[in-house]
Amino acid sequence: MKRVLLTGAGGGIGRRMRQTLVGCYPILRVSDMVDLGPPGDGEEVAIADLTNPEDLARIVDGVDGIIHLGGLSVENEWDDILRTNIDGAYRLFEAAYKAGVKRIVFASSNHAIGFYPRGQILDGSERPRPDCRYGLSKVFGEALSQYFADNYGLGILSIRIGFCFEKAETQRTLGSWVSIGDLTQLCRIGLDTPELHHEIVFGMSDNSRTWWDNKTARRLGYQPKDSSDIWAAEVDASGIPEPGDAVGLAVQGGPFASEGYQGDPRRVGADSAKPIS
Ligand SMILES: NC(=O)c1ccc[n+]([C@@H]2O[C@H](COP(=O)([O-])OP(=O)(O)OC[C@H]3O[C@@H](n4cnc5c(N)ncnc54)[C@H](O)[C@@H]3O)[C@@H](O)[C@H]2O)c1
């Protein structure tokens, strides 16, 4: 990999990954629609709107691999999800393929499987179960990745990112937390593993309390260095209630499964989150 494109470089993960990727590839092209400041050593800055096909053709030009973080990262109105996360993702992949890009790391989300009940162990081979429109767009992104691997021969890693923030503060995020270092390691596996078709892995650190078996990531060589275990006692003692309604508290997606539906009388109850295999 000579030149790697990082979309969403101005976001919470992107800003930190811009640091952890320093020196990993000869050129890192950082892209976002927001101001990214001046390029650092070995960087190119490419301001672009993911919903603009001309911008997409420009940012993928000359690139070997892409880490695609850009887009809407929480629940939004359908039209916005459709434009940015679904149409935008398709057009980015299409532009990448046409430009000869060989590898893509797709930032999927635990919200692609957020309607599985807490406690059911998942390993990435289960059918999708999105918990919101945002999660639905991540299911689309995983299917898009499969299609571009099957039909166009790209190597793609979909990472169902758990909770990539400074610290885990709830029981749910103890299970899903991932450090920026471990997430960077997974992205590098997606770009650098010699043989890769399309795989789905969980973006999680080495957490003891989790509902996910990250065996595919381990098979690809992932060795997480961090763990949320250091906060487990603090979280147990804190007694801070988790956000979300009864459905959110019953399922893996938590508050995302609650958002937008509260008070809708047509909504099913928490017992709808039955295990399926
Ligand atoms: N942070 C997490 O714990 C977490 C968990 C699961 C999945 N993810 C996924 O990881 C990725 C990064 O997450 P994040 O927390 O950094 O999100 P973020 O919202 O902080 O960053 C997303 C970035 O995408 C950019 N963006 C949005 N629309 C755009 C457009 N039309 N054109 C160009 N850029 C656009 C934004 O400007 C922003 O800088 C997202 O795809 C998100 O869905 C994150």
The ligand as an SDF file (V2000), in Angstrom:
LIG
                    3D

 44 48  0  0  0  0  0  0  0  0999 V2000
  -17.4290    5.8570   17.3380 N   0  0  0  0  0  0  0  0  0  0  0  0
  -17.8940    4.6340   17.4780 C   0  0  0  0  0  0  0  0  0  0  0  0
  -17.8490    4.0580   18.5630 O   0  0  0  0  0  0  0  0  0  0  0  0
  -18.4670    3.9080   16.2870 C   0  0  0  0  0  0  0  0  0  0  0  0
  -19.1970    2.7280   16.5060 C   0  0  0  0  0  0  0  0  0  0  0  0
  -19.6940    2.0230   15.4090 C   0  0  0  0  0  0  0  0  0  0  0  0
  -19.4350    2.4680   14.1170 C   0  0  0  0  0  0  0  0  0  0  0  0
  -18.7490    3.6300   13.9240 N   0  0  0  0  0  0  0  0  0  0  0  0
  -18.5330    4.0820   12.5470 C   0  0  0  0  0  0  0  0  0  0  0  0
  -17.2060    4.5420   12.3960 O   0  0  0  0  0  0  0  0  0  0  0  0
  -17.1530    5.6680   11.5440 C   0  0  0  0  0  0  0  0  0  0  0  0
  -16.5020    6.8330   12.2570 C   0  0  0  0  0  0  0  0  0  0  0  0
  -17.2060    7.0990   13.4490 O   0  0  0  0  0  0  0  0  0  0  0  0
  -16.9890    8.4610   14.2870 P   0  0  0  0  0  0  0  0  0  0  0  0
  -17.4240    8.1860   15.6700 O   0  0  0  0  0  0  0  0  0  0  0  0
  -15.6450    9.0050   14.0290 O   0  0  0  0  0  0  0  0  0  0  0  0
  -18.0900    9.3830   13.5970 O   0  0  0  0  0  0  0  0  0  0  0  0
  -18.0950   10.9740   13.4410 P   0  0  0  0  0  0  0  0  0  0  0  0
  -19.5160   11.3780   13.2370 O   0  0  0  0  0  0  0  0  0  0  0  0
  -17.3450   11.6180   14.5540 O   0  0  0  0  0  0  0  0  0  0  0  0
  -17.2730   11.1980   12.0990 O   0  0  0  0  0  0  0  0  0  0  0  0
  -17.8350   10.9880   10.8240 C   0  0  0  0  0  0  0  0  0  0  0  0
  -17.1880   11.9570    9.8650 C   0  0  0  0  0  0  0  0  0  0  0  0
  -17.8110   11.7830    8.5790 O   0  0  0  0  0  0  0  0  0  0  0  0
  -17.9290   13.0520    7.9870 C   0  0  0  0  0  0  0  0  0  0  0  0
  -19.0110   13.1110    7.0300 N   0  0  0  0  0  0  0  0  0  0  0  0
  -20.3440   12.9920    7.2630 C   0  0  0  0  0  0  0  0  0  0  0  0
  -21.0310   13.1710    6.1260 N   0  0  0  0  0  0  0  0  0  0  0  0
  -20.1240   13.4130    5.1520 C   0  0  0  0  0  0  0  0  0  0  0  0
  -20.2260   13.6950    3.7670 C   0  0  0  0  0  0  0  0  0  0  0  0
  -21.3940   13.7620    3.1320 N   0  0  0  0  0  0  0  0  0  0  0  0
  -19.0810   13.9170    3.0910 N   0  0  0  0  0  0  0  0  0  0  0  0
  -17.8650   13.8610    3.7070 C   0  0  0  0  0  0  0  0  0  0  0  0
  -17.7150   13.5910    5.0100 N   0  0  0  0  0  0  0  0  0  0  0  0
  -18.8390   13.3760    5.7210 C   0  0  0  0  0  0  0  0  0  0  0  0
  -18.2030   14.0240    9.1540 C   0  0  0  0  0  0  0  0  0  0  0  0
  -17.8560   15.3590    8.7970 O   0  0  0  0  0  0  0  0  0  0  0  0
  -17.3650   13.4330   10.2660 C   0  0  0  0  0  0  0  0  0  0  0  0
  -16.1080   14.0760   10.3740 O   0  0  0  0  0  0  0  0  0  0  0  0
  -18.5930    5.9320   11.1220 C   0  0  0  0  0  0  0  0  0  0  0  0
  -18.8210    5.3260    9.8710 O   0  0  0  0  0  0  0  0  0  0  0  0
  -19.4220    5.2670   12.1930 C   0  0  0  0  0  0  0  0  0  0  0  0
  -20.6880    4.8680   11.7010 O   0  0  0  0  0  0  0  0  0  0  0  0
  -18.2810    4.3510   14.9720 C   0  0  0  0  0  0  0  0  0  0  0  0
  1  2  1  0
  2  3  2  0
  2  4  1  0
  4  5  1  0
  4 44  2  0
  5  6  2  0
  6  7  1  0
  7  8  2  0
  8  9  1  0
  8 44  1  0
  9 10  1  0
  9 42  1  0
 10 11  1  0
 11 12  1  0
 11 40  1  0
 12 13  1  0
 13 14  1  0
 14 15  2  0
 14 16  1  0
 14 17  1  0
 17 18  1  0
 18 19  2  0
 18 20  1  0
 18 21  1  0
 21 22  1  0
 22 23  1  0
 23 24  1  0
 23 38  1  0
 24 25  1  0
 25 26  1  0
 25 36  1  0
 26 27  1  0
 26 35  1  0
 27 28  2  0
 28 29  1  0
 29 30  1  0
 29 35  2  0
 30 31  1  0
 30 32  2  0
 32 33  1  0
 33 34  2  0
 34 35  1  0
 36 37  1  0
 36 38  1  0
 38 39  1  0
 40 41  1  0
 40 42  1  0
 42 43  1  0
M  CHG  2   8   1  16  -1
M  END
$$$$
